[in-house]
Amino acid sequence: MVINAPVSAAPVQRHESMNGLNVTARWVLLQPNPTPIPNPTNPDAHLRPPTEKDGEVNPKYKYNEQFHRNPFEGTTTKMKYIYNTPKQKKKSSGRKKNSRKSLSPTNNARNVKTSQRERGGPYSDFLKKYKLDENSHPIHWLNAILPLTPTDNLEDVSKANVTEDGKTKFSVSMWTAYNNKKALFENAGEPGHIYAGKWKTLQWTKFILSLGST
């Protein structure tokens, strides 16, 4: 195997940030374009960056280099909508829901299309597991990502292990429990200790109230 790498009698010292990169990789100092970028026109001249509020606005510069990424080739499998036209939707709305027959796996496969993914999004398995769709309440989406209690965490305990005991799942209530135990060990709120007369036990239910949901 031939590597197009320079040969040096003395060992080449590389910065630790280069670890894992190709041996031919190197840092190149980019020179900015000397012409400042025009500042945007602000209707209110009093609105200025906090760091430049009392002085001159620092000029901004750009770089002339352009970097091209390889085309994104990710794909997504989506269900085809059978009743996708207004005429078909009107026709299907008059049918009884219980009159529809369930599709066989073969027919289901025919009603699935694979196309290039242009936008990011959650995995379909994740949506099915937590029963989420575009009509779900925001708190349900948050609860799937940031579980309020261990029972809300539907992930595999062996993969979602946080304390390496093989049975503990991450949750907001676990956070509050840990914080309350630590405060108890420190005698928080007691006279002569931290937060004397001020400490109150954290309740994970208050977290829900702060989000405007019950």
C-alpha positions in Angstrom: 0.0 0.0 0.0 1.4 3.3 -1.1 0.7 6.5 1.0 1.4 9.9 -0.6 3.0 11.2 2.6 6.2 13.3 2.9 9.3 11.6 4.1 11.3 13.2 6.9 14.4 12.1 8.7 13.2 13.6 12.0 9.9 12.6 13.5 7.1 15.0 12.7 5.5 16.4 15.8 1.7 16.7 15.4 -0.7 18.5 17.7 -3.0 16.3 19.7 -6.0 17.8 17.8 -4.7 15.9 14.8 -5.0 12.5 16.4 -7.1 10.2 14.3 -6.8 12.2 11.1 -5.0 11.1 8.0 -1.2 11.4 8.1 -1.3 13.9 5.3 -3.8 16.1 7.1 -2.4 19.5 8.2 -3.6 22.9 9.4 -3.8 25.7 6.9 -4.1 29.3 8.0 -7.0 31.0 6.1 -6.6 34.6 5.2 -9.7 36.8 5.4 -10.8 39.0 2.6 -9.5 42.5 3.4 -12.8 44.2 2.4 -15.1 44.4 5.4 -18.7 43.0 5.0 -21.2 45.9 5.0 -23.2 46.0 8.2 -27.0 45.3 7.8 -29.2 48.3 7.9 -31.1 48.5 11.2 -34.3 50.6 11.3 -33.5 51.5 14.9 -30.0 52.9 15.1 -30.1 52.5 18.9 -30.0 48.7 18.6 -26.4 47.6 18.7 -24.4 44.6 19.9 -23.9 44.6 23.7 -20.1 44.6 23.3 -20.2 47.5 20.9 -22.9 49.6 22.5 -20.6 52.5 23.6 -18.0 52.4 20.8 -17.4 51.8 17.1 -18.9 48.7 15.5 -16.0 46.3 14.7 -15.8 45.5 11.0 -16.6 41.9 10.0 -14.7 40.0 7.3 -15.3 36.9 5.3 -13.2 34.2 3.7 -12.9 33.5 0.0 -12.4 29.7 0.4 -15.3 27.5 -0.5 -15.8 23.9 0.8 -17.9 21.4 -1.0 -19.5 18.5 0.8 -20.4 15.2 -0.7 -24.1 14.9 -1.7 -26.3 13.7 1.2 -27.5 10.2 0.3 -29.6 9.4 3.4 -33.1 8.0 2.6 -36.3 7.7 4.5 -39.1 5.2 4.1 -42.5 6.7 4.2 -46.1 5.4 3.8 -47.8 6.3 0.6 -51.2 8.1 1.1 -53.8 6.2 -0.8 -56.4 9.0 -0.5 -54.2 11.9 -1.5 -56.4 13.8 -3.9 -59.5 15.9 -2.8 -61.8 13.5 -4.8 -60.3 10.4 -3.2 -60.5 12.0 0.3 -64.2 12.9 -0.2 -64.9 9.4 -1.4 -63.1 7.8 1.5 -64.7 10.0 4.1 -68.1 8.5 3.3 -67.0 5.0 4.1 -67.3 3.4 7.4 -64.1 3.1 9.3 -64.7 -0.5 10.3 -65.4 -1.5 6.7 -61.7 -1.2 5.8 -59.8 -4.3 5.7 -56.3 -4.5 7.2 -53.6 -4.7 4.6 -51.4 -7.7 4.3 -47.6 -7.3 4.8 -47.2 -7.6 1.0 -49.7 -4.8 0.3 -48.2 -2.7 3.1 -44.8 -3.0 1.3 -46.4 -1.8 -1.9 -47.7 1.3 -0.1 -44.3 2.3 1.2 -41.9 4.5 -0.8 -38.3 5.3 -0.2 -37.0 8.8 -1.0 -34.0 10.9 -0.3 -34.2 12.6 3.1 -34.0 16.4 2.8 -34.9 17.2 6.4 -34.0 15.7 9.7 -36.6 14.1 12.0 -37.3 11.5 14.6 -37.1 7.8 13.8 -40.4 6.1 13.0 -39.7 3.4 15.6 -39.3 6.2 18.2 -42.6 7.7 17.2 -44.4 4.3 17.4 -42.8 3.5 20.8 -44.1 6.8 22.4 -47.2 7.0 20.2 -46.3 10.5 18.9 -47.5 12.3 15.8 -48.1 15.9 14.6 -51.2 16.1 16.8 -49.4 15.2 20.1 -49.2 17.7 22.9 -45.8 19.3 23.3 -45.5 17.9 26.9 -45.8 14.4 25.4 -42.9 15.1 23.0 -40.9 16.5 25.9 -41.7 13.6 28.1 -40.4 11.2 25.4 -37.1 13.0 25.2 -36.9 14.1 28.9 -38.9 11.4 30.8 -40.5 12.8 34.0 -40.5 9.4 35.8 -38.8 6.1 35.2 -42.0 4.6 33.9 -42.1 7.2 31.2 -38.8 6.1 30.0 -39.5 3.3 27.5 -35.9 2.7 26.4 -34.1 -0.5 27.0 -32.7 -0.4 30.5 -29.5 -2.0 29.4 -29.0 0.7 26.8 -30.4 3.6 28.9 -28.3 2.6 32.0 -27.2 5.7 33.9 -25.8 4.2 37.2 -24.3 1.0 35.8 -26.6 -1.1 38.0 -28.5 -2.5 35.0 -31.9 -1.3 36.3 -31.9 2.5 36.7 -33.5 4.6 34.0 -32.9 8.3 33.5 -35.8 10.6 34.6 -36.5 14.1 36.0 -37.7 12.6 39.2 -34.4 10.8 39.6 -32.7 14.2 39.3 -34.8 15.7 42.0 -34.4 12.7 44.3 -30.6 12.9 43.9 -30.6 16.6 44.6 -32.8 16.1 47.7 -30.6 13.4 49.1 -27.5 15.5 48.6 -29.1 18.4 50.4 -30.1 16.1 53.2 -26.5 15.0 53.7 -25.4 18.6 53.8 -28.2 19.6 56.3 -29.3 22.2 53.8 -31.8 24.7 55.3 -30.8 23.9 58.9 -29.3 26.7 61.1 -25.6 27.1 60.6 -25.6 25.2 57.3 -26.0 26.2 53.6 -29.3 27.8 52.6 -30.3 28.1 56.3 -34.1 28.7 56.5 -34.3 28.9 52.7 -34.0 25.3 51.4 -37.2 23.6 50.2 -37.4 20.0 49.0 -37.6 19.8 45.2 -40.7 18.2 43.7 -40.6 16.8 40.2 -44.3 17.6 39.8 -43.4 21.3 40.0 -41.5 20.8 36.8 -44.7 20.0 35.0 -46.4 23.1 36.4 -43.6 25.2 35.2 -44.3 24.0 31.7 -47.9 25.0 31.9 -49.2 21.4 31.9 -50.9 19.3 34.5 
